[in-house]
Amino acid sequence: MAMSLDALVMRVIVRRTGIGVAPFTWEVHGNGITPIHVSADRYKSMEAAYKAGQNRLTEFIPSRKSKLRRSDRDEPVPMCVLRRTNWRDGMNR
């Protein structure tokens, strides 16, 4: 399954936001500089914060609409109707 463009742009960034036992937090960023979501939870290690952010990342990626199968679509509407004529018929008129 192909990924959407929005899914390719989303990323998790881990930041050290404090001093102490659990100084790390994660943020979800989209295309811009400002974060879409900042976690309120604090983590002891960068790895733990990154894993938590990756687990929550799917919540922020918009889901793609499933493609309709050919049998589910309506029949196409013709743009024009072509008539088959004989070139000799055109000369007799």
TORMARLO-821034 format. One record per residue (C-alpha): residue in one letter; z, x, y. Coordinates in pm, 1 decimal, decimal comma, padded with zeros to 6 digits. Layout:
# TORMARLO-821034
+------+----------+----------+----------+
: rest :       pz :       px :       py :
+------+----------+----------+----------+
:    A :        Z :        X :        Y :
...
+------+----------+----------+----------+
***
This chain:
# TORMARLO-821034
+------+----------+----------+----------+
: rest :       pz :       px :       py :
+------+----------+----------+----------+
:    M :  00000,0 :  00000,0 :  00000,0 :
:    A : -00094,3 :  00136,2 :  00338,9 :
:    M :  00174,6 :  00184,9 :  00601,4 :
:    S :  00157,0 :  00011,5 :  00935,6 :
:    L :  00131,1 :  00210,2 :  01256,0 :
:    D :  00479,0 :  00090,0 :  01357,3 :
:    A :  00623,4 :  00230,5 :  01036,2 :
:    L :  00472,2 :  00571,7 :  01107,8 :
:    V :  00623,4 :  00582,6 :  01456,9 :
:    M :  00984,1 :  00493,1 :  01358,8 :
:    R :  01224,9 :  00780,8 :  01300,1 :
:    V :  01594,7 :  00851,8 :  01251,2 :
:    I :  01764,1 :  01107,5 :  01474,2 :
:    V :  02109,9 :  01245,3 :  01399,9 :
:    R :  02322,8 :  01350,2 :  01696,9 :
:    R :  02657,1 :  01514,2 :  01739,2 :
:    T :  02831,5 :  01272,0 :  01974,1 :
:    G :  03191,4 :  01388,9 :  01957,2 :
:    I :  03448,5 :  01639,7 :  01842,7 :
:    G :  03676,1 :  01593,8 :  01547,4 :
:    V :  03660,8 :  01486,4 :  01185,6 :
:    A :  03348,9 :  01266,0 :  01212,5 :
:    P :  03133,3 :  01378,7 :  01506,9 :
:    F :  02785,3 :  01268,9 :  01385,9 :
:    T :  02596,2 :  00943,3 :  01439,3 :
:    W :  02237,0 :  00829,0 :  01387,8 :
:    E :  01980,8 :  00654,4 :  01608,1 :
:    V :  01650,8 :  00479,5 :  01536,1 :
:    H :  01374,3 :  00571,4 :  01777,5 :
:    G :  01033,7 :  00410,5 :  01809,6 :
:    N :  00746,1 :  00526,4 :  02024,2 :
:    G :  00955,9 :  00581,4 :  02338,4 :
:    I :  01243,0 :  00806,6 :  02438,0 :
:    T :  01514,4 :  00541,2 :  02442,8 :
:    P :  01665,2 :  00449,2 :  02104,6 :
:    I :  01603,6 :  00110,2 :  01947,8 :
:    H :  01941,5 :  00114,7 :  01772,2 :
:    V :  02244,0 :  00343,9 :  01794,6 :
:    S :  02493,0 :  00335,7 :  01508,7 :
:    A :  02855,6 :  00271,2 :  01597,4 :
:    D :  02969,4 :  00442,8 :  01277,1 :
:    R :  03066,9 :  00810,1 :  01273,1 :
:    Y :  03002,7 :  01051,7 :  00986,1 :
:    K :  03156,1 :  01378,3 :  00871,1 :
:    S :  02823,5 :  01551,4 :  00807,9 :
:    M :  02468,9 :  01541,3 :  00941,3 :
:    E :  02341,0 :  01471,2 :  00590,3 :
:    A :  02561,5 :  01162,2 :  00550,5 :
:    A :  02451,3 :  01029,3 :  00890,1 :
:    Y :  02084,4 :  01092,7 :  00808,6 :
:    K :  02106,1 :  00914,8 :  00471,9 :
:    A :  02278,4 :  00614,2 :  00631,3 :
:    G :  02011,6 :  00600,9 :  00901,5 :
:    Q :  01729,6 :  00621,1 :  00647,1 :
:    N :  01883,7 :  00336,6 :  00447,6 :
:    R :  01893,9 :  00114,9 :  00757,0 :
:    L :  01550,2 :  00218,5 :  00888,4 :
:    T :  01365,5 : -00055,5 :  00698,1 :
:    E :  01548,7 : -00320,8 :  00901,3 :
:    F :  01373,9 : -00203,9 :  01218,4 :
:    I :  01019,9 : -00173,8 :  01082,1 :
:    P :  00824,2 : -00497,7 :  01129,6 :
:    S :  00693,9 : -00635,8 :  00802,1 :
:    R :  00321,2 : -00657,1 :  00750,5 :
:    K :  00159,9 : -00986,7 :  00668,7 :
:    S :  00031,0 : -00997,0 :  00316,7 :
:    K : -00342,9 : -00999,7 :  00286,7 :
:    L : -00494,3 : -01325,2 :  00170,1 :
:    R : -00688,3 : -01317,1 : -00148,8 :
:    R : -01048,2 : -01426,9 : -00129,8 :
:    S : -00970,6 : -01750,2 : -00315,5 :
:    D : -00702,9 : -01840,8 : -00056,5 :
:    R : -00940,0 : -01819,8 :  00240,2 :
:    D : -01148,4 : -02108,3 :  00367,0 :
:    E : -01517,4 : -02093,5 :  00306,8 :
:    P : -01699,2 : -01907,7 :  00584,8 :
:    V : -01876,7 : -02117,2 :  00844,4 :
:    P : -02241,3 : -02016,4 :  00883,2 :
:    M : -02337,0 : -01895,2 :  01228,7 :
:    C : -02692,9 : -02021,4 :  01199,3 :
:    V : -02918,6 : -02174,6 :  00938,0 :
:    L : -03236,0 : -01989,0 :  00851,1 :
:    R : -03531,5 : -02188,7 :  00729,2 :
:    R : -03783,1 : -02027,6 :  00508,6 :
:    T : -04133,4 : -02103,9 :  00626,0 :
:    N : -04471,9 : -01990,5 :  00523,8 :
:    W : -04660,7 : -01802,4 :  00791,9 :
:    R : -04970,0 : -02009,7 :  00720,0 :
:    D : -04782,4 : -02330,6 :  00802,9 :
:    G : -04721,1 : -02197,8 :  01153,2 :
:    M : -05090,3 : -02138,4 :  01207,4 :
:    N : -05194,0 : -02491,6 :  01118,9 :
:    R : -04970,7 : -02650,1 :  01384,4 :
+------+----------+----------+----------+
***
